[in-house]
Amino acid sequence: MAFRAVPLGHGHRADWSRITHVRLRSGARADTDQGQRVLDHIRARADAEGVAAIAAIEPGFPARKRNLGALAGMRVDLRHMANEREAGGSALNKGLLELGWLEGEPTSGEPGPWQAETARTCAPRDEPVTADELSRVRRALLRLLDAIEGTRQSEGPARRIRHLTQTGAIPREVAALMVVVTEMRNASEYEAKQLSTREGRALRSAWEAIREWAAEAGYPVVEG
């Protein structure tokens, strides 16, 4: 079975529903001790071609940002190391591996631990969105904006999102998702609107994408 790499440009989100394996680049050597621990961890579980299953490397993965949780912390490190060396402002620990899947990989019909986690986090939920859930997401979004700006602001989220987009701190596609969250919360709060099933899916999908971007960018999302 041949390894197929997922094309990932700088700033592109990794589609973790497609990614089941990682492949180390030939002669990969990290720039930091922590990065090398990640490579050694993967190498110990890889085959002769440097390919390892995500499910095999998840247990005990030496994530740099453990405060994000085991799964998110691992994803952040893997996505960072999959960047090309010249991507972004620093080449540190980049260009070390590829993310992808095995073409023609047989399936048993039963999901493994990685596929089960992907299904849990990515599958749309159809239960109604409650006012409490909307408030919780809005509070988490405001904390995220505080973390990006480095300070707590009194301005409304729409103006803050627009400013951060103009300065390049937030990609435009992520800003658009943030607007979806704020507008749906406002409709519920000020117009007593109950979100439809499709609107609820859109809200939750937008928030999940925001969370993934924030984790990859190094901004932990705190909900509650």
C-alpha positions as YAML, in Angstrom:
chain: A
units: angstrom
residues:
- id: 1
  name: MET
  ca: [0.00, 0.00, 0.00]
- id: 2
  name: ALA
  ca: [1.40, 3.34, -1.08]
- id: 3
  name: PHE
  ca: [1.53, 6.39, 1.15]
- id: 4
  name: ARG
  ca: [-0.30, 9.39, -0.29]
- id: 5
  name: ALA
  ca: [0.59, 12.80, 1.15]
- id: 6
  name: VAL
  ca: [-2.04, 15.51, 1.70]
- id: 7
  name: PRO
  ca: [-0.96, 18.78, 0.01]
- id: 8
  name: LEU
  ca: [-0.63, 21.41, 2.73]
- id: 9
  name: GLY
  ca: [0.29, 25.00, 1.95]
- id: 10
  name: HIS
  ca: [1.27, 27.55, 4.57]
- id: 11
  name: GLY
  ca: [-1.74, 28.45, 6.71]
- id: 12
  name: HIS
  ca: [-3.93, 25.66, 5.27]
- id: 13
  name: ARG
  ca: [-5.88, 23.64, 7.81]
- id: 14
  name: ALA
  ca: [-5.21, 19.92, 7.92]
- id: 15
  name: ASP
  ca: [-8.28, 17.80, 7.17]
- id: 16
  name: TRP
  ca: [-7.89, 15.28, 9.97]
- id: 17
  name: SER
  ca: [-10.80, 13.22, 8.68]
- id: 18
  name: ARG
  ca: [-8.53, 12.16, 5.79]
- id: 19
  name: ILE
  ca: [-5.23, 11.84, 7.63]
- id: 20
  name: THR
  ca: [-4.47, 8.39, 9.06]
- id: 21
  name: HIS
  ca: [-0.67, 8.15, 8.68]
- id: 22
  name: VAL
  ca: [2.51, 10.19, 8.88]
- id: 23
  name: ARG
  ca: [5.73, 9.73, 6.91]
- id: 24
  name: LEU
  ca: [9.10, 11.00, 8.10]
- id: 25
  name: ARG
  ca: [11.19, 12.75, 5.49]
- id: 26
  name: SER
  ca: [14.49, 11.08, 4.67]
- id: 27
  name: GLY
  ca: [17.24, 12.17, 7.06]
- id: 28
  name: ALA
  ca: [14.82, 14.23, 9.14]
- id: 29
  name: ARG
  ca: [16.54, 15.92, 12.08]
- id: 30
  name: ALA
  ca: [14.76, 18.37, 14.37]
- id: 31
  name: ASP
  ca: [16.12, 21.77, 15.39]
- id: 32
  name: THR
  ca: [15.17, 21.40, 19.07]
- id: 33
  name: ASP
  ca: [15.32, 18.65, 21.69]
- id: 34
  name: GLN
  ca: [11.54, 18.54, 21.97]
- id: 35
  name: GLY
  ca: [11.18, 18.26, 18.21]
- id: 36
  name: GLN
  ca: [13.71, 15.44, 18.14]
- id: 37
  name: ARG
  ca: [11.76, 13.60, 20.83]
- id: 38
  name: VAL
  ca: [8.72, 13.74, 18.56]
- id: 39
  name: LEU
  ca: [10.71, 12.36, 15.62]
- id: 40
  name: ASP
  ca: [12.21, 9.58, 17.77]
- id: 41
  name: HIS
  ca: [8.75, 8.71, 19.06]
- id: 42
  name: ILE
  ca: [7.41, 8.42, 15.51]
- id: 43
  name: ARG
  ca: [10.49, 6.62, 14.18]
- id: 44
  name: ALA
  ca: [10.17, 3.92, 16.86]
- id: 45
  name: ARG
  ca: [6.67, 3.13, 15.53]
- id: 46
  name: ALA
  ca: [7.32, 3.58, 11.80]
- id: 47
  name: ASP
  ca: [8.03, 0.98, 9.15]
- id: 48
  name: ALA
  ca: [11.14, 0.78, 6.98]
- id: 49
  name: GLU
  ca: [9.83, 3.65, 4.80]
- id: 50
  name: GLY
  ca: [9.25, 5.92, 7.78]
- id: 51
  name: VAL
  ca: [5.46, 5.55, 7.70]
- id: 52
  name: ALA
  ca: [3.54, 5.26, 10.96]
- id: 53
  name: ALA
  ca: [-0.17, 5.15, 11.73]
- id: 54
  name: ILE
  ca: [-1.55, 8.10, 13.65]
- id: 55
  name: ALA
  ca: [-3.31, 5.66, 15.98]
- id: 56
  name: ALA
  ca: [0.06, 4.08, 16.79]
- id: 57
  name: ILE
  ca: [1.86, 7.31, 17.65]
- id: 58
  name: GLU
  ca: [-0.94, 8.96, 19.64]
- id: 59
  name: PRO
  ca: [-0.31, 7.05, 22.92]
- id: 60
  name: GLY
  ca: [2.53, 8.75, 24.76]
- id: 61
  name: PHE
  ca: [3.07, 11.40, 22.08]
- id: 62
  name: PRO
  ca: [5.48, 14.04, 23.52]
- id: 63
  name: ALA
  ca: [3.42, 17.08, 22.55]
- id: 64
  name: ARG
  ca: [4.89, 20.54, 22.99]
- id: 65
  name: LYS
  ca: [1.59, 22.12, 24.05]
- id: 66
  name: ARG
  ca: [0.19, 19.59, 26.48]
- id: 67
  name: ASN
  ca: [-2.28, 22.13, 27.86]
- id: 68
  name: LEU
  ca: [-4.30, 21.68, 24.66]
- id: 69
  name: GLY
  ca: [-4.98, 18.03, 25.47]
- id: 70
  name: ALA
  ca: [-3.33, 14.92, 24.04]
- id: 71
  name: LEU
  ca: [-5.12, 14.87, 20.68]
- id: 72
  name: ALA
  ca: [-4.99, 18.58, 19.91]
- id: 73
  name: GLY
  ca: [-1.40, 18.86, 21.14]
- id: 74
  name: MET
  ca: [-0.30, 16.06, 18.82]
- id: 75
  name: ARG
  ca: [-2.13, 17.59, 15.86]
- id: 76
  name: VAL
  ca: [-0.46, 20.95, 16.43]
- id: 77
  name: ASP
  ca: [3.03, 19.41, 16.41]
- id: 78
  name: LEU
  ca: [2.39, 17.21, 13.38]
- id: 79
  name: ARG
  ca: [0.85, 20.07, 11.38]
- id: 80
  name: HIS
  ca: [3.78, 22.35, 12.24]
- id: 81
  name: MET
  ca: [6.37, 19.77, 11.24]
- id: 82
  name: ALA
  ca: [4.55, 19.15, 7.94]
- id: 83
  name: ASN
  ca: [5.12, 22.78, 6.87]
- id: 84
  name: GLU
  ca: [7.82, 23.44, 4.31]
- id: 85
  name: ARG
  ca: [11.01, 24.89, 5.78]
- id: 86
  name: GLU
  ca: [10.50, 28.25, 4.06]
- id: 87
  name: ALA
  ca: [6.86, 28.62, 5.20]
- id: 88
  name: GLY
  ca: [6.20, 31.45, 7.63]
- id: 89
  name: GLY
  ca: [8.75, 33.48, 9.53]
- id: 90
  name: SER
  ca: [10.77, 30.64, 11.07]
- id: 91
  name: ALA
  ca: [12.10, 27.34, 9.71]
- id: 92
  name: LEU
  ca: [12.36, 25.79, 13.18]
- id: 93
  name: ASN
  ca: [11.25, 22.12, 13.19]
- id: 94
  name: LYS
  ca: [9.59, 22.40, 9.78]
- id: 95
  name: GLY
  ca: [9.88, 20.17, 6.72]
- id: 96
  name: LEU
  ca: [10.36, 17.05, 8.83]
- id: 97
  name: LEU
  ca: [7.38, 14.91, 7.86]
- id: 98
  name: GLU
  ca: [4.31, 14.50, 5.66]
- id: 99
  name: LEU
  ca: [0.70, 13.81, 6.59]
- id: 100
  name: GLY
  ca: [-1.53, 11.54, 4.55]
- id: 101
  name: TRP
  ca: [-3.02, 8.08, 4.22]
- id: 102
  name: LEU
  ca: [-2.29, 4.66, 2.76]
- id: 103
  name: GLU
  ca: [-3.88, 4.14, -0.64]
- id: 104
  name: GLY
  ca: [-5.88, 0.94, -0.76]
- id: 105
  name: GLU
  ca: [-5.72, 0.46, 2.99]
- id: 106
  name: PRO
  ca: [-8.08, -2.38, 3.97]
- id: 107
  name: THR
  ca: [-10.81, -1.65, 6.49]
- id: 108
  name: SER
  ca: [-12.21, -4.04, 9.06]
- id: 109
  name: GLY
  ca: [-15.57, -2.31, 9.33]
- id: 110
  name: GLU
  ca: [-14.80, -1.29, 12.89]
- id: 111
  name: PRO
  ca: [-13.19, 2.14, 13.45]
- id: 112
  name: GLY
  ca: [-9.89, 2.27, 15.24]
- id: 113
  name: PRO
  ca: [-9.24, 4.72, 18.08]
- id: 114
  name: TRP
  ca: [-8.16, 7.54, 15.72]
- id: 115
  name: GLN
  ca: [-11.10, 7.06, 13.35]
- id: 116
  name: ALA
  ca: [-13.49, 6.88, 16.30]
- id: 117
  name: GLU
  ca: [-12.17, 10.19, 17.67]
- id: 118
  name: THR
  ca: [-12.43, 11.79, 14.23]
- id: 119
  name: ALA
  ca: [-16.01, 10.64, 13.88]
- id: 120
  name: ARG
  ca: [-16.85, 11.99, 17.34]
- id: 121
  name: THR
  ca: [-15.37, 15.43, 16.74]
- id: 122
  name: CYS
  ca: [-16.21, 15.93, 13.05]
- id: 123
  name: ALA
  ca: [-19.67, 14.39, 12.62]
- id: 124
  name: PRO
  ca: [-22.49, 16.97, 12.61]
- id: 125
  name: ARG
  ca: [-24.69, 16.99, 15.70]
- id: 126
  name: ASP
  ca: [-28.41, 17.51, 15.16]
- id: 127
  name: GLU
  ca: [-29.59, 18.30, 18.66]
- id: 128
  name: PRO
  ca: [-30.85, 21.87, 19.05]
- id: 129
  name: VAL
  ca: [-28.35, 24.58, 19.92]
- id: 130
  name: THR
  ca: [-29.19, 25.96, 23.34]
- id: 131
  name: ALA
  ca: [-28.76, 29.51, 24.57]
- id: 132
  name: ASP
  ca: [-26.24, 28.17, 27.10]
- id: 133
  name: GLU
  ca: [-24.15, 26.61, 24.32]
- id: 134
  name: LEU
  ca: [-24.19, 29.85, 22.32]
- id: 135
  name: SER
  ca: [-23.13, 31.87, 25.36]
- id: 136
  name: ARG
  ca: [-20.36, 29.39, 26.14]
- id: 137
  name: VAL
  ca: [-19.02, 29.57, 22.58]
- id: 138
  name: ARG
  ca: [-19.18, 33.38, 22.56]
- id: 139
  name: ARG
  ca: [-17.25, 33.59, 25.83]
- id: 140
  name: ALA
  ca: [-14.62, 31.23, 24.47]
- id: 141
  name: LEU
  ca: [-14.37, 33.32, 21.28]
- id: 142
  name: LEU
  ca: [-13.86, 36.50, 23.32]
- id: 143
  name: ARG
  ca: [-11.09, 34.80, 25.32]
- id: 144
  name: LEU
  ca: [-9.50, 33.70, 22.06]
- id: 145
  name: LEU
  ca: [-9.56, 37.28, 20.75]
- id: 146
  name: ASP
  ca: [-7.99, 38.42, 24.04]
- id: 147
  name: ALA
  ca: [-5.21, 35.87, 23.60]
- id: 148
  name: ILE
  ca: [-4.53, 36.95, 20.01]
- id: 149
  name: GLU
  ca: [-4.46, 40.65, 20.94]
- id: 150
  name: GLY
  ca: [-2.53, 40.03, 24.14]
- id: 151
  name: THR
  ca: [-4.97, 42.06, 26.20]
- id: 152
  name: ARG
  ca: [-8.62, 42.29, 27.12]
- id: 153
  name: GLN
  ca: [-10.59, 44.77, 25.01]
- id: 154
  name: SER
  ca: [-13.92, 46.51, 25.56]
- id: 155
  name: GLU
  ca: [-14.81, 46.77, 21.86]
- id: 156
  name: GLY
  ca: [-17.41, 44.46, 20.35]
- id: 157
  name: PRO
  ca: [-16.23, 41.20, 18.72]
- id: 158
  name: ALA
  ca: [-17.17, 42.26, 15.18]
- id: 159
  name: ARG
  ca: [-14.88, 45.31, 15.27]
- id: 160
  name: ARG
  ca: [-12.09, 43.31, 16.91]
- id: 161
  name: ILE
  ca: [-12.32, 40.54, 14.31]
- id: 162
  name: ARG
  ca: [-12.24, 43.11, 11.49]
- id: 163
  name: HIS
  ca: [-9.18, 44.82, 12.97]
- id: 164
  name: LEU
  ca: [-7.30, 41.55, 13.51]
- id: 165
  name: THR
  ca: [-8.08, 40.52, 9.94]
- id: 166
  name: GLN
  ca: [-6.74, 43.82, 8.58]
- id: 167
  name: THR
  ca: [-3.51, 43.41, 10.55]
- id: 168
  name: GLY
  ca: [-3.08, 39.82, 9.35]
- id: 169
  name: ALA
  ca: [-3.41, 38.27, 12.80]
- id: 170
  name: ILE
  ca: [-6.44, 36.25, 11.70]
- id: 171
  name: PRO
  ca: [-6.81, 34.74, 8.20]
- id: 172
  name: ARG
  ca: [-9.84, 36.02, 6.32]
- id: 173
  name: GLU
  ca: [-11.44, 32.58, 6.11]
- id: 174
  name: VAL
  ca: [-11.17, 32.16, 9.89]
- id: 175
  name: ALA
  ca: [-12.55, 35.66, 10.45]
- id: 176
  name: ALA
  ca: [-15.58, 34.74, 8.33]
- id: 177
  name: LEU
  ca: [-16.20, 31.73, 10.58]
- id: 178
  name: MET
  ca: [-15.95, 33.94, 13.66]
- id: 179
  name: VAL
  ca: [-18.57, 36.25, 12.20]
- id: 180
  name: VAL
  ca: [-20.87, 33.24, 11.70]
- id: 181
  name: VAL
  ca: [-20.57, 32.46, 15.41]
- id: 182
  name: THR
  ca: [-21.20, 36.03, 16.55]
- id: 183
  name: GLU
  ca: [-24.13, 36.65, 14.18]
- id: 184
  name: MET
  ca: [-25.91, 33.43, 15.15]
- id: 185
  name: ARG
  ca: [-25.45, 34.21, 18.83]
- id: 186
  name: ASN
  ca: [-26.81, 37.74, 18.29]
- id: 187
  name: ALA
  ca: [-29.85, 36.41, 16.44]
- id: 188
  name: SER
  ca: [-30.59, 34.05, 19.31]
- id: 189
  name: GLU
  ca: [-29.95, 36.64, 22.04]
- id: 190
  name: TYR
  ca: [-31.61, 39.73, 20.56]
- id: 191
  name: GLU
  ca: [-34.23, 38.25, 18.24]
- id: 192
  name: ALA
  ca: [-35.19, 35.19, 20.33]
- id: 193
  name: LYS
  ca: [-34.37, 33.02, 17.33]
- id: 194
  name: GLN
  ca: [-34.10, 29.24, 17.68]
- id: 195
  name: LEU
  ca: [-31.44, 28.04, 15.26]
- id: 196
  name: SER
  ca: [-32.57, 25.45, 12.75]
- id: 197
  name: THR
  ca: [-30.84, 22.09, 12.38]
- id: 198
  name: ARG
  ca: [-28.80, 23.34, 9.42]
- id: 199
  name: GLU
  ca: [-27.88, 26.56, 11.25]
- id: 200
  name: GLY
  ca: [-26.83, 24.53, 14.27]
- id: 201
  name: ARG
  ca: [-24.59, 22.37, 12.10]
- id: 202
  name: ALA
  ca: [-23.08, 25.48, 10.51]
- id: 203
  name: LEU
  ca: [-22.42, 27.03, 13.92]
- id: 204
  name: ARG
  ca: [-20.75, 23.93, 15.33]
- id: 205
  name: SER
  ca: [-18.72, 23.30, 12.18]
- id: 206
  name: ALA
  ca: [-17.54, 26.92, 12.18]
- id: 207
  name: TRP
  ca: [-16.54, 26.72, 15.84]
- id: 208
  name: GLU
  ca: [-14.70, 23.42, 15.34]
- id: 209
  name: ALA
  ca: [-12.74, 24.96, 12.45]
- id: 210
  name: ILE
  ca: [-11.91, 28.01, 14.59]
- id: 211
  name: ARG
  ca: [-10.69, 25.74, 17.39]
- id: 212
  name: GLU
  ca: [-8.46, 23.79, 14.99]
- id: 213
  name: TRP
  ca: [-6.94, 26.98, 13.57]
- id: 214
  name: ALA
  ca: [-6.39, 28.37, 17.07]
- id: 215
  name: ALA
  ca: [-4.65, 25.18, 18.20]
- id: 216
  name: GLU
  ca: [-2.36, 25.18, 15.17]
- id: 217
  name: ALA
  ca: [-1.62, 28.90, 15.69]
- id: 218
  name: GLY
  ca: [-0.75, 28.34, 19.35]
- id: 219
  name: TYR
  ca: [-3.81, 29.97, 20.96]
- id: 220
  name: PRO
  ca: [-5.47, 27.58, 23.44]
- id: 221
  name: VAL
  ca: [-9.26, 27.81, 23.46]
- id: 222
  name: VAL
  ca: [-10.77, 27.84, 26.93]
- id: 223
  name: GLU
  ca: [-14.48, 27.02, 27.08]
- id: 224
  name: GLY
  ca: [-16.77, 27.39, 30.02]
...
